[in-house]
Amino acid sequence: MDFLTNKYIVYFIVLLLISYSACVKPNLPKSVRKIFNNPVVRLIILALILVSNFKPEISVTLAMAFFITINCVNEQEITEAFTSRF
């Protein structure tokens, strides 16, 4: 477990886990999608990412989680709109 002391390896593992979790994402409830569609909530999250800029690993993790969540929300809404038509 010596390799876990190298911060670059730890960052790579964290990014890999976040990316993997995006592939295995569950369907978000409608209430969560409604929250993330609110522009005020998006601005608050982006402000948190900017404020945490003094720790780059936190900023990158928050940014990836935010963009993955926004992607999931948009993808689910497109899928629902498509399936409701047919």
trRosetta pair geometry for C-beta under 8 A, 3 or more apart (Angstrom, degrees):
i j d omega theta_ij theta_ji phi_ij phi_ji
1 4 5.2 -20 178 13 81 120
2 5 6.1 -43 -174 14 52 112
3 6 5.8 -42 -170 21 55 113
3 9 5.3 -98 163 137 92 171
4 9 6.8 -116 -104 98 33 121
4 10 6.2 76 -158 -77 63 99
6 9 4.3 66 85 9 107 111
6 10 6.9 174 91 -11 56 85
7 10 5.4 -54 -148 39 38 114
7 11 6.2 41 153 -21 69 103
8 11 5.6 -49 -144 36 33 112
8 12 6.3 36 153 -20 63 105
9 12 5.6 -52 -148 36 32 113
9 13 6.4 34 152 -20 64 104
10 13 5.7 -53 -149 35 32 112
10 14 6.4 33 152 -19 65 104
11 14 5.7 -53 -148 36 32 112
11 15 6.3 29 155 -15 66 107
11 57 5.9 -116 -108 -116 103 109
11 60 7.8 41 -159 75 108 147
12 15 5.8 -56 -146 40 30 109
12 16 6.1 34 153 -22 64 109
13 16 5.5 -54 -146 37 30 115
13 17 6.3 30 155 -19 64 105
14 17 5.9 -55 -149 36 29 110
14 18 6.4 28 154 -18 64 106
14 57 7.3 63 67 -168 160 107
14 61 6.4 -51 154 -94 128 113
15 18 5.7 -53 -146 37 32 111
15 19 6.2 32 155 -17 65 107
15 60 7.4 -37 -87 139 105 123
15 64 7.0 179 -130 -69 76 170
16 19 5.8 -56 -146 39 29 110
16 20 6.2 29 154 -19 64 108
17 20 5.6 -53 -144 38 31 112
17 21 6.3 32 156 -21 64 105
18 21 5.8 -54 -148 35 30 110
18 22 6.7 36 150 -24 61 101
18 61 6.8 -165 -70 -138 150 73
18 64 5.0 62 144 123 148 137
18 65 6.6 -94 -146 -69 122 74
18 68 7.0 -157 168 -25 94 155
19 22 5.7 -50 -156 26 34 115
19 23 7.1 32 149 -18 62 101
19 64 7.7 -66 -64 -174 69 134
20 23 5.7 -55 -158 31 39 111
20 24 6.6 8 154 3 70 110
21 24 6.0 -69 -142 52 36 94
21 25 6.8 76 151 -76 63 71
21 68 7.7 65 95 159 91 159
22 25 5.7 -6 -159 -46 36 113
22 68 4.4 -108 -103 -143 115 127
22 71 7.5 29 -157 74 118 133
22 72 7.7 -138 -146 -57 77 107
25 68 7.4 -172 -81 165 136 106
25 72 5.2 -129 163 -107 156 129
27 76 6.2 120 -145 -117 82 131
28 32 4.6 -110 178 83 108 126
28 33 5.3 129 106 -54 120 88
28 36 7.9 -15 156 15 161 137
28 69 7.7 87 -78 -155 149 81
28 72 5.8 105 -20 131 123 120
28 73 6.3 -38 50 -88 151 70
28 76 6.2 -139 39 -6 93 164
29 32 5.0 94 60 7 79 101
29 33 7.2 -147 98 -3 42 88
30 33 5.6 -56 -148 39 35 112
30 34 6.2 40 153 -24 67 104
31 34 5.6 -51 -148 33 31 113
31 35 6.6 34 151 -21 63 102
32 35 5.6 -50 -151 32 35 113
32 36 6.4 22 155 -9 66 107
32 73 7.8 -133 120 -94 84 105
33 36 6.0 -61 -145 44 32 103
33 37 6.2 33 155 -23 66 109
33 73 4.8 150 -132 -137 83 96
33 76 6.5 -110 -96 80 139 131
33 77 6.8 151 -171 -59 138 101
34 37 5.8 -56 -146 34 30 112
34 38 7.2 44 151 -35 59 96
35 38 5.9 -48 -166 11 35 116
35 41 5.6 126 168 -96 73 173
36 41 6.3 -112 -109 104 33 135
36 42 7.1 81 -167 -71 58 87
36 69 6.0 -140 -121 141 152 110
36 70 6.3 -159 169 -95 124 63
36 73 4.9 -141 92 -68 133 158
37 73 6.6 -167 -59 167 83 140
38 41 4.2 75 79 7 105 109
38 42 6.9 -177 93 -10 55 84
39 42 5.4 -53 -148 37 39 115
39 43 6.3 40 154 -21 69 103
40 43 5.7 -53 -150 36 32 111
40 44 6.4 34 151 -20 65 104
41 44 5.6 -52 -148 35 33 112
41 45 6.4 31 154 -17 65 105
42 45 5.9 -55 -149 37 31 109
42 46 6.3 28 154 -15 65 107
42 70 7.6 66 -116 -94 111 124
43 46 5.7 -56 -145 41 32 110
43 47 6.2 36 153 -22 65 105
44 47 5.6 -53 -149 35 30 113
44 48 6.6 34 151 -21 63 102
45 48 5.6 -49 -151 32 35 113
45 49 6.7 37 149 -20 64 101
45 62 7.5 -172 -178 172 86 107
45 66 5.3 148 150 -116 131 126
46 49 5.5 -49 -151 33 37 114
46 50 6.5 36 151 -17 65 103
46 66 7.4 127 -74 -174 63 163
47 50 5.6 -54 -148 38 35 111
47 51 6.2 35 153 -20 68 106
48 51 5.7 -52 -141 37 31 110
48 52 6.2 22 160 -12 65 110
48 62 6.4 -132 114 -173 102 152
49 52 6.1 -62 -146 42 27 104
49 53 7.6 62 145 -61 55 78
49 59 5.6 92 -169 -146 75 76
49 62 4.8 -167 -99 106 86 125
49 63 5.3 90 -140 -70 138 82
49 66 6.8 -65 -58 -10 134 151
50 53 5.7 -15 -172 -35 41 115
50 59 8.0 69 -88 -127 19 113
52 55 5.8 -53 176 51 83 92
52 58 4.5 -103 168 110 129 119
52 59 5.0 177 102 -73 96 74
52 62 6.2 99 56 4 148 149
53 56 7.5 19 -166 -87 50 57
53 59 5.4 57 -103 -82 47 143
55 58 4.2 46 99 14 113 114
55 59 6.7 160 87 -16 61 86
56 59 5.4 -57 -146 38 37 114
56 60 6.1 33 160 -18 72 105
57 60 6.0 -52 -144 38 30 108
57 61 6.2 30 156 -18 63 110
58 61 5.8 -58 -146 40 30 111
58 62 6.1 28 157 -16 66 109
59 62 6.0 -58 -145 39 27 107
59 63 6.1 25 158 -19 64 110
60 63 5.7 -55 -143 38 29 111
60 64 6.2 27 158 -17 64 107
61 64 6.0 -56 -146 37 27 107
61 65 6.3 25 156 -16 63 109
62 65 5.8 -58 -145 40 29 110
62 66 6.1 31 156 -22 65 109
63 66 5.7 -55 -146 36 29 113
63 67 6.3 19 160 -11 65 109
64 67 6.1 -59 -143 42 29 103
64 68 6.0 28 159 -18 65 111
65 68 5.9 -57 -143 39 27 110
65 69 6.2 27 157 -19 63 109
66 69 5.9 -59 -150 36 26 109
66 70 6.3 23 155 -16 64 108
67 70 5.6 -50 -141 38 34 111
67 71 6.2 39 155 -22 64 106
68 71 5.6 -54 -149 37 30 115
68 72 6.4 33 151 -21 64 104
69 72 5.6 -51 -148 34 33 112
69 73 6.4 35 153 -20 65 103
70 73 5.7 -51 -148 34 33 113
70 74 6.4 28 156 -14 65 107
71 74 6.0 -57 -146 40 29 107
71 75 6.0 29 156 -20 65 111
72 75 5.8 -57 -142 39 27 111
72 76 6.2 25 160 -18 65 108
73 76 6.1 -60 -149 37 25 107
73 77 6.4 21 156 -16 62 109
74 77 5.8 -58 -147 38 30 109
74 78 6.3 29 156 -18 66 106
75 78 5.9 -56 -149 36 29 110
75 79 6.3 29 154 -18 64 108
76 79 5.6 -54 -145 38 32 112
76 80 6.2 32 156 -18 66 106
77 80 5.8 -52 -144 38 31 110
77 81 6.2 31 156 -19 64 107
78 81 5.8 -56 -146 38 29 110
78 82 6.2 28 155 -18 64 108
79 82 5.8 -57 -147 38 29 110
79 83 6.2 18 160 -11 66 110
80 83 6.0 -59 -139 43 28 103
80 84 6.0 30 161 -23 65 110
81 84 6.0 -55 -143 33 26 111
81 85 6.9 28 156 -22 58 104
82 85 6.2 -59 -160 27 31 110
82 86 7.1 -11 159 12 64 108
83 86 6.5 -76 -147 52 35 87
